[in-house]
């Protein structure tokens, strides 16, 4: 197995490019199937989130595997390779393992330390298993990544300092809306992210929470967790609910805009009409804040049209602005955050070393099997020759004892070199010991590793290198 990751995320691409790479569940399945059909792919899993699309693969060769992955990716998101390669990252072998563990721990997320990625990674593993696209080795490495991610959250202070997308977005909400305990909130969508949003709004003491969803059952289940109100989402109810809400958070899996500027304009007109008939502004004592609305768009592609942010007394925060907030946020300099992240990085480094060491040790298994097979063949041949020379007059029990002695002798002679070669192979560059054994004993085994010329383990390619990869890369021809 050669472990290869090809991906695009908020760290490597602008939102305009990420929107093209935002695939629906059916598109993720199609992409997985297309990659699995590649001639150099032994197993594949696709991790797709609101700000990340990564192909995690077990490939037989680096160059061939990259061609298979890249070609399928170009077809899936309909973007030329020369354009796409400017924003892609490629991790191979040890660096790929380290990157996967970093992602699982939430250190590569827009909101550092968020735990939602574990659920997304678990869903990726489940989908790969259901589709039959995982090799046994790839399945194991994904399970190990989940284990390490859980360990990072349980053994460090990561949960205490983790910043969710919502909390980052709401940093400026009180200054725009006033006391959050007095506002009405509307959450559009009832999926996993919406559940996190609702939990956070409740924790922040938001006055009333309504959940609007195309499936009323889903909205009702989520609303019940916070004694909120459930609404079946359609054009009319959306306008009415937006008119009634001060804080609107949208995070659906829709492929198009859910909240347009026209809907918001209609809602605000309805809001104004309602305000003329109520004393609410007097009761709240802040008419200006009452007229304001704060929109948060956590979806990719966008749920809320960018033009909504141009409407008077409306503030819109989307993923692109959130990425800047988290990049510049003061929480990155806090001592407890720094210590927690350092502890998580130590866990990642330790676990990466263990996993790579184990893989290196396992890689010599064919050599060990071949060596023991050679010893057995020699032993059996010599025993057969001895038995033939001694003839039928030799007592069968004596002959059996001789056979057992030869068996024990061969085993003892093979024990030390086979154990030591596994130990030595676990170290960097340890593969040379297996090579030496194969040469010394003239062992012939099936190729188990990449067949073409490989980059050094851990190689990370930049955009220029990706556009000029040598060898048998033919991705542009596949687009």
N, C-alpha and C positions, 0 to 999 in steps of 0.2 A: 504494500500500500504506500502511496505517496499522498500526503494530506495537503489539499489545495483550497484556498479561499479566494474568491473573486467577489468584490463588493463595492457598494456605493452608499454613502451615508451623509448626514449633515456635516460631518467633518471634512468631506472631500468634494462636496458639490453644493451649489446654490439651490434654493427651494424650487426654482423653475425647472431644474433638471431632475430633482427628486420627485416632483409631481409626475413626470413621465415614467418614473420607475416605480410608482405606487401601483401595485398590482392587486386585483381582487383575488379572493380565494380560488376561484376557478382558474384564473390566469396563473396563479402560483402552481396549481396542479399541472396545468399544461406545460409550464416551464420545466417543472421537475421531470415530467415524462419525456420531454424533448431531450433534456440533458442525459437522462438515464439511458437513452438509446445511443448515445455517443460511443464510438468504438474504443475510447480510452478511459471510459468512466465505469468504475466498479460499484459506486454508490453515490447518492447525492441527497442533500437536504437543502431547502430554500427557506431562509429566515427573512420574512417580510414584515416590517413594522411601519409606523407612520413616517419615520425618518431614516429607514435603513432597508437595503435589499442586499442580502449576502447569499452567495452560492457556496455551500460547504460540501466538498467532494473528496471521494477516495478515487484517485486516478492511477492508471498504470504507468503513465509517462507525464512529465511536466508539460512539454510543448504540445503534445496531442491533447492532453486534458484541458489545457488553457484554450486551445482551438475549439474544443467541444463546448466548453462553458461559455466562452465569448460569443460564439456563433449563435447559440440558443438565446443568450441574453439580448443580442442585437435584434433578433427576430421578435422577441417578446415585447420589447419597449420601443421598437421601430425607430431606432436612432443609429446613425452611422457610427461605425467603430472608431473612426478618426475623431469624432466629436465625443463619444462616450469615454474613450480611453483617457481623456484629459481629467476625468473625475473618478476613475476607478482606482482601487488599490488591490494588490495581489500579494497574498501571504502564502508562504510555502513551508511545509514541514514544521520545524520547531517554532518558527515565528507564527505560523498558522495556529498551532496549539495555544500559544501564549495569547494571541488575539482573541480566540474563541473564549478562553477563560476570562479575559478582560471584559469582553462583551457580557458574559454571563453574570459577572459581578456588578455590572452597571457602571463601570468606570469609563466606558466609551459612549455612554448615553448622553443625550443633551442635558438631562437632569441627572447630574452625577450621583450614582448610588441608587437610582430608582430600581424597585424590585419587580416592576411589571415585565421587564425583559425575561425574567425566569419563566413566567407563564407563556410568553411568546415562544421562547426556546422549547418549552415542553410541548407546545402545540406543533412546532416544527418537527420534533422527534416523533410525535404521534402520527402526524400526516405521512412522514417518510415510512414509518412502519406499516401504516394502513395501505399505502400505495405500493409497498414492496420495493422501494427504491434505495433502501439502506443496505450497505454491506455490514457484516458483523462488526468489523473494526470501526466503521463510521458510527454505528449505533452505540458502541461502547464509549467512544470519545464524546459524543453528545451527552450521554448519561453522566460521564465524569464531569463535564462542564456544568451540568445542573447541580451535581453534588458540591462542586467548588463554589458555585454561586450561593448556595444555601449556607455553606460554611462561612463565607465572607460576611453574610448578614448576621449569623448567629454568634460569631466569635469576635466581631469588631463593633465599633460604634457607628457603623455605616448607616443603620436605620435612623439613628438620632440626628444625623446631619444630612441625610439624603433630601434633596429638594425635588419635589414633584413639579411637573410642568404647570399645574394649576397654581401652586403656591407662588411660583416665580411670576406667573401672570398677574396674580392678585396683589403683588407688592404695591402696585400703584392704584389699586381699586379703591381703598378707603379715601385717598386724596381726591378721587374723582366722584365717588358716590356718597362719601360720608360713612357713618357707622354701618358696618356690614350686618349687624344684628337687626337693622331696620329695613333692609332691602328684600325684594322678592327676586328669587333666582329661578331661571329656566335652564334645564339641561336637555339638550336635544340629542337623542340617542340613548340606548340602554345596554350597550356592550360593556366589555371589561374596563375600558378607559372611563366610560361614564360612571361605572361603579366607584372608581377611585375619586372621580370628581365629586360625586354626591357625598361620599364619606368625608372628603376634605371640607366641603361646604358646611356640612353638619358640624364638624369639629370647630370650624371658624365661627359658629354661632349664627349663620345666616338665617334670617327670620322665617321665610317660607320657601319651600323648594318644590317646583313642578318638573315632571319628567315627561317629555313628548317623544313618542316613538311610533314608527309605522305599525308595529305590533303592540297592541294595547296590553297584552299579557306581560310582555317584557317590561313595559313601563310600570305596570302595577307591582310586579315583583320587586323592582328597584325602589319604587316609591315607598313600599311597605317598610323598608329598612330604616327610613328616617321620618316616618309618618308624613310623607309628602303626598302630592297629588299627581295622578297619572292622566295623561291625555293622549288620545290617538292622533298621530300627526297627519295633517293634510293642509292644503293651502289656507283654508279659512281658520282652522284652529291655530296654525302657526302665527298668523297675523294677530289674532286675539291674544295669544300667549305672550308674544313679543311686546305687545302694547302694555301688558300687565307687568312685565318684568323690568327690573333695573339692571340685573346682571344676567347675561345670556352666555352659556358655555355650550359649544357644539362640538361633538366628536363622533360622527357617524362613519360608516364605511361606504357611503354613497360615492358614486363616480362623478357626480355633478354638484353644482352649487345648490345648497338647501335654502340658505337665507340670502336673498338678493337685495339690492338697494331699493327696488320697488316695494318689496315686502316690508322692509323696515320703514320706508316712507309712509306706507299705508298704516302701519302699526303706530307710528308716531302721530299721525293725524287722528287716529282713533283714541290714542292716549290723551291728546289735547282735548278732545271732545269729552272724554270721561272726567278729566281734571276740572273742567268748567262746571261739572255737576257734583263735585265733592268738596269737602273741606279738608281733604287729606293734606294739602299744602300747608294749611294753618297748623294742623296737628303735628306735622313733622318739623315745621319751623324753618325749612330750607327749600324754598321753591326752586332755586337754581339747581341744587343737587338733585331735587326730585325729578327735574326734566331730563337729567343726564342718564345715559345708558352706557354700560360697559360690556363689550362683546369680547369673548375669548374663543378663538378658533384653534382647536387642537387636532384638526383632521388634515390628512394629506391624501388625495388632493383636497383643496380648500372646501369647507362647508359654507363659508361666508364670503360673499363677493368683496374684493378689496375696496370697492367704491363705497361700501357701508361706512368705512372709516372717514369718508369725506363729508358725511352728514353732520350738520351742526349739533353740538352737545352729545356726540357719539364718540366713544373711544374704542378702537378695535386693536386687539393684540393677537397676532398670529405666530406660527412657528418660527418664521424668519426673525421676528423681533425677539422672540423668546431665546433663540440661539445667541443673540447679542447680549441679552440680559444675563444669561448664565455664563457667558464668556467673560463678562466684565463685573459680575456680581461680587460683592464683598465677602460672601461666604467662602470663596475660594482661598481667602487669606486667613480664615479663622484657624486657631491652633487645633481645636478639636477635629475640624474637618481634615486638616493636614495630617494629623496623627492617625485618624481613621483610614484615610486613603493610603498612607504609608503601610499600615498594618495589612490592608487588603492586597497591596502590591507585593508584600512579602509572602502572603499566602499564594498568590498567583505564581510568583517565581519558584517557590518550593514545589507546588503541584505540577507546574510545567516541567521542572527537572525530573520529577518522579515519573510522569507520564512518558517523557521522551526516553528516559533511561529504560523503562519497561519495554517500550517499543523497540529500542535498539537491541535489548536482550532477546526479545522475541524474534527479531529479524535473523538471528543465527540458528533458529530452530531447524531449518532445512539442512544446514551444514552439520548440526549435531546428529540429526536423523541419518544423514548420509554416512557420517563417520561410524556410527553404531551399526549401520547396515553393512558397511565394509568389514568391520570387525567380526560380525556374525557370519558373513560369507566366508571369511578366512578360517574362522573357527570350525564351521561346518565342513568345509573342504578338507581341513587337516584331520578332523575326527573321522571322516569317511575314509581317507587314505590310511589312517592308522588301523581302523577296524578291518579294512580289506587285507592289510599286511598280516595282522594277527590271525586272521582266519576264524572259522566257526568254532574252534576248540576253546576259545577264551570264554570264561564264565560271564554270563550276561550281566550279573551284578557288578562284576569288576569293570566291565566295559561301561556300564552306566555311571559308575563312580568317576571313571576317566572323563566321560563326557561332561559331568557336572563340574569337575575340576577345571577343565578347559573353559567352561562357561564362566566360572567365577574369576578365572585369571583374565579373560578378555574384559569382563565387566570392571574389574579393578584397574586394569590398564587404561580403560576409556573414561573412568570416573573423573579423575583430576583434570584432564584436558577439556572435557565437555563442561564441567562446572566452571573452570577458569575462563573458558572462552565466552560463556554467558556473562560472567562478571566483567570481563574486560570489554565486551561488546557494549555494555551499558554506559561506558564512558565515551566522551567525545572522540571520534576517530576510531572507535573500537571495531568497526567493520573490517579493518585491516587484519585483525586476528583471525576472523573467519576466512578471509581470503588466503591467509597463510596455511590454515588447515587444509583448505581445498587443494592448494598447490602441493603441499607435502604428501598428502595421501591420495592425490590424483582423483579427487571426488568430482562426480558429475551430478549436478542437481538442476532442477528447473529454475529458471529466472524468477525471482520474486520481487524484484524492485524495478524502478524505472529503467527503460531500455535505451532511452536517448540520453544525450548529454544534458545534465541537470545543472541548474544554478546551485550555488551553495545553500544548504539548509538555512531557512530564515530570511531568504532574499525578499526584499520589498521593492517593487518596481515603481518608478515614477511614470508620469504620463508620457514623457518623451521616449523612455525605454519601451513602454508598452506599444507605442506606435511603430517601433523598429525592432521588434523581437526577431531574432534570427531563426533559421531552421524551417520546420514544416508548418509554421503558422499561416493559416489561410482564412482568417476570420472575415476579412473584408469581402472575400468572394462569396461568403455565406449570407451576407446581409442583404 
